[in-house]
Amino acid sequence: MPPTEQATAPEVSSGAPPRPPVPQKIRPDRRAGASGSPLERARKKLFLPFVGPALLVYLLAMVLPTGVTVVLSFTKWAGSGPVEWVGFANYERLWYDKTFHTSFINTLLLLFGVGIVTFALSFGLTTVLREMAGRKFVRAVIFFPNAVSALAISILWGFLFQADGLINTLLSYAGVDAPPRWLADDNLFYVICIGLVWINTGFYTTILMAAVDRIPVTLYEAADLEGAGAWQKFRHVTLPMMWDAVAVSATLWAISAIKIFEFIYVFAGAAGATPSPSAWTLSLYSFAEAFQPSGVARFGASAAATVVTLVLIVVLTVLTRRLTRRETLEF
């Protein structure tokens, strides 16, 4: 603690003008509170026993595997036998691999394309459901895809879009003689995007609605008195008051969009085989490199693709948090 200053009364001599008070430094007692209160000392003693096990699990389950993956990305290893150090050869191969380029572009399309549509629908549903009478029931219905396993949802989506599935049956009843081949390579990824929008819209709508439910009704009543329309109320009341939930949702989506695996693998794959490379993402590319259909695994190349994925997640998470950072509004 910096020393404080205290003014002392000056000595005034007869006939001399008064001098300004001279500050005098008073050093605080460093012994006071040096050891803290008994409660503070007890907290310090319990800190390591409580945090230590969780920190140890985090180091063993997250930090150590990440470090091993980074080291493995500079090697050539088939899962058994000697490990050959190849330097940046795996990353150079990714640079020229067209399949990796397709996987990277598909990942960005999921991140931004599906993300924009999902959040647009979530904001729209949030605005509509705020004043709907049966909003709790509707919220439970649109959240349903998240309550079911990804395996079941993927199988259901396949039944809907197969050649003789429900979608083509309805189209044939509507007079369409040649329904689209939804599961062809040219259309497969777009069908996947539609499914991901359907699955995630309910999840993020639920998060945003939880924030909207906390907004005082008086704010909307005041906006009505001022003659604000639906868009003005959303822009000036709803969006600023739920911005923290928007920031969290954007971060969650940035992470989950890059890691999407189960839905694509089960929906687009067949008989245990990997899906067509036209539908691959970075996660599927890493999986395919590690478990080659030929039986010769390339764990080094898979680790390199995983490192690229990890770097992308870190960069997008930091950017998302910075772009969505605002002062918290209290109400």
C-alpha positions as a printed Julia matrix, in Angstrom:
331×3 Matrix{Float64}:
   0.0     0.0     0.0
   1.54    3.39   -0.92
   2.23    5.72    1.97
  -0.42    8.31    2.68
   0.21   11.96    3.14
  -1.0    14.18    6.0
  -0.68   17.92    6.18
   0.89   19.42    9.32
   0.09   22.86   10.57
   2.87   25.3     9.68
   4.61   27.48   12.24
   3.64   31.09   11.66
   6.19   33.67   12.73
   5.25   37.24   13.32
   5.65   39.42   10.29
   6.19   36.54    7.88
   3.59   35.44    5.32
   1.96   32.09    6.09
   3.54   29.15    4.35
   1.46   26.39    2.75
   1.16   23.19    4.76
   3.97   20.74    4.19
   2.77   17.2     3.38
   4.13   14.65    5.76
   4.29   10.99    4.76
   2.71    8.5     7.09
   3.59    4.9     6.39
   0.77    2.4     7.03
   1.24   -0.41    9.45
   2.29   -3.29    7.21
   1.69   -5.78    9.96
  -2.03   -5.08   10.09
  -3.89   -7.66    8.02
  -0.67   -9.18    6.7
  -1.75  -12.7     7.47
  -5.42  -12.14    6.6
  -8.46  -13.26    8.5
  -8.83  -16.85    9.74
 -11.45  -17.45    7.04
  -9.05  -16.25    4.34
  -6.29  -18.51    5.65
  -8.7   -21.46    5.69
  -9.69  -20.75    2.08
  -6.07  -20.73    0.99
  -5.48  -24.08    2.67
  -8.52  -25.63    0.94
  -7.74  -24.16   -2.5
  -5.25  -26.78   -3.65
  -7.12  -29.85   -2.29
 -10.29  -28.77   -4.11
  -8.78  -27.46   -7.35
  -5.88  -29.9    -7.56
  -7.83  -33.03   -8.64
  -9.79  -31.14  -11.31
  -6.59  -29.51  -12.56
  -4.87  -32.89  -12.7
  -7.73  -34.41  -14.71
  -7.65  -31.43  -17.08
  -3.91  -31.81  -17.61
  -4.17  -35.55  -18.25
  -7.32  -35.43  -20.4
  -6.78  -32.2   -22.35
  -3.32  -30.66  -22.17
  -1.28  -33.86  -22.46
  -3.23  -35.31  -25.44
  -3.06  -31.93  -27.18
   0.7   -31.83  -26.75
   1.06  -35.4   -28.01
  -1.1   -34.55  -31.03
   1.07  -31.57  -31.91
   4.24  -33.68  -31.69
   2.61  -36.5   -33.66
   1.69  -34.08  -36.47
   5.4   -33.84  -37.34
   5.8   -37.6   -37.69
   4.79  -40.48  -39.92
   3.25  -43.31  -37.94
   0.81  -46.08  -38.84
  -0.17  -46.9   -35.27
   2.5   -49.55  -34.8
   6.15  -49.82  -35.61
   8.75  -47.05  -35.58
   7.84  -43.38  -35.61
   9.51  -41.43  -38.42
  10.12  -37.71  -37.99
   9.04  -35.89  -41.17
   8.92  -32.27  -40.02
   6.35  -30.14  -41.85
   5.7   -32.75  -44.55
   2.2   -33.48  -43.21
   1.27  -29.8   -43.26
   2.72  -29.42  -46.75
   0.58  -32.34  -47.87
  -2.52  -30.65  -46.44
  -1.67  -27.52  -48.4
  -1.85  -29.38  -51.71
  -4.59  -31.91  -50.84
  -7.83  -31.04  -52.67
  -9.86  -33.21  -50.31
  -8.57  -31.17  -47.38
  -9.49  -27.98  -49.23
 -13.03  -29.29  -49.7
 -13.25  -30.26  -46.03
 -11.98  -26.86  -44.93
 -14.45  -25.0   -47.17
 -17.33  -27.19  -45.99
 -16.4   -26.43  -42.39
 -16.5   -22.69  -43.09
 -19.85  -23.09  -44.87
 -21.26  -24.82  -41.81
 -19.78  -22.22  -39.52
 -21.02  -19.12  -41.32
 -23.8   -20.29  -43.66
 -25.63  -22.59  -41.26
 -24.8   -20.27  -38.37
 -26.36  -17.2   -40.02
 -29.55  -19.07  -40.95
 -29.78  -20.71  -37.52
 -29.42  -17.46  -35.59
 -31.76  -15.6   -37.95
 -34.45  -18.2   -37.28
 -33.64  -18.17  -33.55
 -34.02  -14.39  -33.35
 -37.26  -14.56  -35.31
 -38.7   -17.31  -33.12
 -37.6   -15.41  -30.01
 -39.52  -12.34  -31.16
 -42.63  -14.36  -32.03
 -42.62  -16.63  -28.98
 -42.18  -13.75  -26.53
 -45.85  -12.82  -26.83
 -47.28  -16.23  -27.78
 -49.65  -17.9   -25.33
 -48.28  -21.44  -25.67
 -44.63  -20.48  -25.97
 -43.42  -23.06  -23.44
 -44.96  -25.9   -25.44
 -43.58  -24.58  -28.74
 -40.16  -24.15  -27.16
 -40.22  -27.76  -26.0
 -41.21  -28.96  -29.48
 -38.44  -27.1   -31.32
 -35.93  -28.23  -28.68
 -36.87  -31.89  -29.22
 -34.1   -32.7   -31.77
 -31.51  -31.89  -29.11
 -33.11  -34.28  -26.63
 -32.64  -37.22  -29.03
 -29.3   -38.83  -29.8
 -27.47  -37.7   -32.91
 -27.57  -41.28  -34.2
 -31.38  -41.4   -34.14
 -31.71  -37.96  -35.73
 -29.29  -38.92  -38.5
 -31.22  -42.11  -39.3
 -34.51  -40.18  -39.3
 -33.05  -37.58  -41.66
 -31.9   -40.35  -43.99
 -35.39  -41.86  -44.1
 -36.85  -38.46  -45.01
 -34.52  -37.79  -47.94
 -33.88  -41.22  -49.44
 -35.2   -41.98  -52.93
 -38.53  -43.38  -51.7
 -38.61  -41.33  -48.51
 -41.24  -38.98  -47.17
 -39.97  -35.88  -48.98
 -39.99  -37.46  -52.43
 -43.35  -39.12  -51.72
 -44.91  -35.75  -50.92
 -43.31  -34.25  -54.02
 -44.75  -37.02  -56.19
 -48.21  -36.37  -54.74
 -47.7   -32.7   -55.6
 -47.12  -33.6   -59.24
 -43.32  -33.67  -59.39
 -42.46  -36.49  -61.79
 -38.69  -36.51  -61.17
 -37.92  -35.62  -57.54
 -34.37  -34.48  -56.81
 -31.74  -37.02  -55.84
 -31.16  -35.62  -52.4
 -28.4   -38.05  -51.45
 -26.34  -37.55  -54.62
 -22.91  -36.02  -54.19
 -24.05  -32.69  -55.63
 -26.9   -32.3   -53.12
 -25.68  -34.25  -50.11
 -23.91  -31.44  -48.29
 -26.86  -29.06  -48.69
 -29.22  -31.63  -47.18
 -26.78  -31.91  -44.27
 -26.89  -28.13  -43.83
 -30.69  -28.16  -43.72
 -30.62  -30.87  -41.07
 -28.13  -28.96  -38.93
 -30.29  -25.84  -39.12
 -33.29  -27.86  -37.96
 -31.36  -29.43  -35.09
 -29.65  -26.31  -33.76
 -32.38  -23.71  -34.16
 -34.34  -25.05  -31.19
 -31.25  -25.2   -28.99
 -30.21  -21.58  -29.53
 -33.8   -20.36  -29.43
 -34.08  -21.87  -25.97
 -30.93  -20.09  -24.8
 -32.08  -16.75  -26.18
 -35.6   -17.18  -24.8
 -34.18  -17.81  -21.33
 -32.5   -14.4   -21.56
 -35.62  -12.72  -22.96
 -37.75  -14.06  -20.11
 -35.58  -12.05  -17.68
 -36.27   -8.72  -19.41
 -38.77   -6.61  -17.41
 -42.12   -6.17  -19.1
 -42.07   -2.49  -18.16
 -39.4    -1.85  -20.8
 -41.7    -3.14  -23.53
 -44.61   -1.17  -22.1
 -42.52    1.99  -22.2
 -41.55    1.22  -25.81
 -45.23    0.77  -26.7
 -46.03    4.15  -25.17
 -43.34    5.71  -27.34
 -44.89    4.13  -30.43
 -42.08    1.65  -31.13
 -42.75   -1.1   -33.62
 -41.74   -4.75  -33.41
 -38.36   -4.19  -35.09
 -37.58   -1.15  -32.93
 -38.41   -3.05  -29.75
 -36.2    -5.93  -30.83
 -33.32   -3.66  -31.79
 -33.39   -1.26  -28.84
 -34.79   -3.44  -26.04
 -34.57   -7.17  -26.69
 -31.18   -7.4   -28.4
 -29.21   -5.18  -25.97
 -30.73   -6.87  -22.93
 -29.97  -10.39  -24.13
 -26.56   -9.61  -25.65
 -24.7   -11.74  -23.1
 -26.71  -14.78  -24.18
 -26.01  -13.94  -27.84
 -22.27  -13.81  -27.13
 -22.31  -17.17  -25.36
 -24.4   -18.73  -28.13
 -22.06  -17.44  -30.82
 -19.06  -18.92  -29.02
 -20.79  -22.26  -28.54
 -21.73  -22.38  -32.22
 -18.21  -21.49  -33.37
 -16.83  -24.42  -31.4
 -19.55  -26.97  -32.17
 -19.75  -26.17  -35.91
 -16.09  -27.06  -36.4
 -16.44  -30.31  -34.42
 -19.6   -31.65  -36.11
 -19.04  -35.33  -36.84
 -21.77  -37.78  -35.79
 -24.63  -36.37  -37.84
 -22.64  -36.27  -41.08
 -20.95  -39.63  -40.55
 -24.17  -41.54  -39.81
 -26.39  -39.72  -42.3
 -24.02  -39.68  -45.29
 -22.08  -42.89  -44.59
 -23.15  -46.36  -45.66
 -22.37  -49.8   -44.22
 -19.63  -48.49  -41.97
 -17.89  -46.62  -44.81
 -17.0   -42.96  -44.6
 -19.26  -40.51  -46.46
 -18.4   -39.1   -49.84
 -15.48  -36.62  -49.64
 -17.81  -33.94  -51.01
 -19.54  -33.91  -47.6
 -16.42  -34.04  -45.43
 -15.54  -31.5   -42.78
 -12.25  -31.13  -40.91
 -13.4   -33.64  -38.28
 -14.28  -36.24  -40.91
 -11.01  -35.61  -42.74
  -9.03  -36.27  -39.56
 -11.03  -39.43  -38.92
 -10.56  -40.71  -42.48
  -6.81  -40.11  -42.35
  -6.48  -41.99  -39.07
  -8.67  -44.92  -40.15
  -8.0   -45.48  -43.83
 -10.3   -47.88  -45.72
  -7.14  -49.59  -47.01
  -6.15  -50.38  -43.44
  -2.94  -48.3   -43.44
  -3.47  -45.52  -40.95
  -1.81  -42.13  -41.28
  -1.87  -40.81  -37.74
   0.65  -38.08  -38.52
  -1.52  -36.57  -41.26
  -4.59  -36.96  -39.08
  -2.83  -35.17  -36.22
  -1.82  -32.33  -38.56
  -5.44  -31.85  -39.64
  -6.48  -31.93  -35.98
  -3.95  -29.22  -35.12
  -5.34  -27.05  -37.93
  -8.82  -27.61  -36.52
  -7.64  -26.7   -33.02
  -6.0   -23.49  -34.24
  -9.18  -22.57  -36.12
 -11.27  -23.13  -32.99
  -8.97  -20.99  -30.85
  -8.86  -18.14  -33.38
 -12.62  -18.11  -33.93
 -13.34  -18.32  -30.2
 -11.08  -15.35  -29.44
 -12.52  -13.32  -32.32
 -16.08  -14.14  -31.33
 -15.52  -13.12  -27.73
 -13.86   -9.86  -28.78
 -16.49   -8.95  -31.35
 -19.38   -9.67  -28.98
 -17.83   -8.05  -25.91
 -19.97   -5.25  -24.48
 -20.69   -3.73  -21.13
 -23.27   -5.68  -19.16
 -26.62   -3.93  -18.81
 -28.17   -4.14  -15.37
 -31.91   -4.08  -14.84
